Amino acid sequence: NRDTVGLDNKMEELLDLLTEGPPQLSVVAILDSIGLDKTAFAVEAYSSNYVKYYFDCHAWVEESLLYDADQILYDIIKFVMPSSRLSEIMEESSEMKKIILHEYLMTKRYLIVLDNVWRISVWDVIREILPDSQNGSRVLITLSRIEIVASFQFENGENIGLDFLSTGGPLRVTYQGWPFHILYHESISLKENIEEALDEPRGLQVLAYCMLTFYLKLCCLYLSVFPVHFEISTKQLYQTWIA
C-alpha cells in the first residue's frame, strides 16, 4: 500500500512508458528517492489491469547483492514459461535455458521487472536472454544505488552527473545503445536531495534504509516499537517478526 496523494499522475506517467511509446525493447528505471518506496510503486504498476492486458507474459525478479545470473534466468523462466515444461527445462544447461527462453519470448510481448538493482551490469545478463521483436516489450527496473546514474549517457553521448537529474519528467538516456527512461520523483534535484538528507541528524540511516529490500524494511521498522536504549532479546525479536 502507498500514500496516493500526489502520486496518481506519476503512476499514469509510468504506465504510459510501459504500454505506449516506440515498439523497440526499452527500459524504464525507477530511482529511489526519500519518501517514495520504489518497490511498492513498481508493484502497483506491475499489478495493474493495463499491464496485465497489454503484455502477454510477466516476470518479477528480485536482484540481490550476491548477484546470481543463473538465479535471474531461473526466475524469469519460472514466471513466463508454461508450468508443464518447467521440469524439462530445468534439466538443461544454462546456455540451453537461455536459448529456450529467448525463442519462447520471440513471439510474446513481455514485461520483466528487476527489483533492487545494485549494479547496471545486470543488464548484460538480461540482454542476452531477452529478444527485441519490436512489439513493445519492456523491462522495468528499480535502482537501489544512486551511483548507477553515472553509468548512463544522454542520447548525444554526454555522460550524466547527479546534478543533471531533475524532476521535470522521465529522463531519456542510453546504456550501451539501449534506450532507458529514468523516473525520479522528488521536489528537488537528486544532488540536492542527497545533500539535504545527509544534513539531517539521521540522514545516513535514511539512505541506508532506502537501500534495503522491502521485507528488510519491514523488519527494520519493527525495531521502532522498542524503547530507545532497550536491550532487545534476539529470540524475542525473530519470534515477533515471524508472528
N, C-alpha and C positions, 0 to 999 in steps of 0.2 A: 504494500500500500504506500501511497505517496500523498503529500500535500499538493492538491491540484491547483492551488492558487497561482496564477501566472504561468503555468506550465502547459496549458492546453494548446497555445499557439506553437510552442516548441515541439510538442508531440506531433502536431499536424505537420510541422516542418520535417521532422524525422520520417514520418510515414510517407510524405511526398518524395523524399530522397530514395526511399526503399522501393516504392511502387511506380514512380514516374522517372522521367529523365531518359538518357540515351540507352540503347539496347546493350552496350558494352558492359561486361562484368566490371563493377566498380565497388569501392569500399566506403562505408560510412563509419567514421570513428568518433566515439563519444569520449571526450576528455573529462576526467573527473574534476569537479570544482566544488568548493566548500558550499554546502547547502543543497547539493544535488547528489542523490545516490544513483550513480550511473548504471548499476546493475538493475535496480528496480525500474529505472527509466527504460532500459533495453527490454526488460521482461514485458512491460506493458505493450511496447510496440510488437514484440515477438508473438504475444498472445492475442493481438487484435484481430478482428474479423477481416480487416483489409488485407493483412498479411496472409492469413490462412487461406483466403480465397484467391489471392493473386499468385502465390507460389505453389508449385506442385509438391515440394517437399522442404522440410526444415530440419536444422540440426543446431543444438545448443552445446557448445564445448567450453568447459571450464579450464582455462590455462592456469599453470602454477609456476612458482619459481623454479621448480625442478625441470620443467620443460621436457616433456617426453613426446617426441614426434610420433612414435608408434601409437601412443595412447590417444593423441589427437586424431590420427587416422582411424583408430578403432571406434572412437566416439561418433565420428561423422557417419561411418558405415552403420553403426548400431541404430542411428536415428533415421537414415534415409533409405536403406536397403530393405527389401521385403524380409520379414522375420523368417520365412521359410528357407531363405538362402544363407542366413547368418552362420549356422554351424558349418556349412560347406566352405564359406569364405574365410572363416577364422582359421581354417587349417592351411591356408595358402601363405606364401611368403609375403613380406612387407611390400616388395615390388609388385607382386601379382595383385595384392589388395589394392594398390594404387591404380593399376590398370583397370581392374574390375569397377572400382568406384568411378573413375574418370569416364569410362564407356557408359556406365549407367546414367550419369548426370548429363551426358551429351544431349539427351532429348528432354531434359527437365528444366523448368525454371525454379531455381532453388534459392534458399536463404540460409547462410551459415553464420551463426553467431559465435564469436570468440570472446569470452568474458574474462576480464582481468589480464589483459595482455601486458607483460612486463618487458618484452623486447620485440622490436619490429621485425627481427629476423624470423619470427614465426611465420611471416608471410612467405618466406622462401619455401617452407614446407607446404603451405596452403596452395600456392600457385602451381605446384607440381601435380596436385591431385584434382584441382577444380578446372573444368573446361570453360572456355568462353564461347558459348554458342550464339552470342549476340541476341539473346532473348530476354534481357532484363534481369538476369540473376544478380544477386547482391551478397556481399559479405558485410556483416555488422560487427564491429569490434569495440570494446570498451578499454581505454588506455589507463593503466594504473601508474605509469611513471611519466611525469611531466617532460623529462629529458627526451622522450621519444619524438617530441615535436621537431627537434633539431635534425631528425633523420629525413624529413620531408623537404621537398623543394616546390617553389612556385612553378607554374607552367612555363615560365620563361627561363627556368634553370637556376634562379636565385635561391640560395639557402634561406631557411626560415629561422628567425630568432624568437625568443619568448615574447619580446616586445611587439612582434607583428600580430600576435594572436589577439584579436579584438572580439567584441560581442555583437558585431553587425550582421550575423548570419553565418551560414556554412562557409568555411574557408576551403576553396578549391586548390588542391595541391597534388603532387605526384610522388610516387616512390618507385624507383626503377621502372619508370614509364607507365605505371598503373595509376589510374585516377582515384584519388581519395577525397572525401569531404570530411573535414574536421568540424564537429559541433562542440562549441564551448559556450555554456550558458552562465553568464555572470554579468554583474552591472559594471565591472571594471575590467581592465585588461588582465591577462594571465600574470604578467610580470608584477603588476600592482597587487593582484590578489595574493601572490606568494609572499610579497614583502609585508603586506598587511597582516597575513596570518602569522608570520614569524615575529611580528611586533607584539602580538598578543601573548599574555603570560603562558598560555597553553598552546601556542601556535604549532610547535613541533609535534605535540601529541595529536593535534587535529589533523595534521598532514599524514602522520603515521596511521591514524585511524582510517583516513580516506583510502589508504592503500590496502587495507585488509579486505579479504573476500567477505561476501555477505554474511555467511554463517559465523565467521570470526568476529564480525562487527557486533552481532547479537551477543556473543559471549563476552566481548569487551564491555558493552553497555550494561550487561548484567552486574558487573562489578560495582556499579554505582549504587546498588541497593545496600552495600555495606558501608558502615560509618568510616570516616577518614581515620587513618592510622589503626584500623581494626585488623587484628591478626586473623587471616582467613584460613580456615581448615581446607586443605586440598580435597580431602574426601568429601566434605560437605559441599564444596564448590562444584565438583563434577557431578555429584548426585542431584544438585539443584538444576544444573544445566540440562541433565537428562530429563528431569521432571518437567 
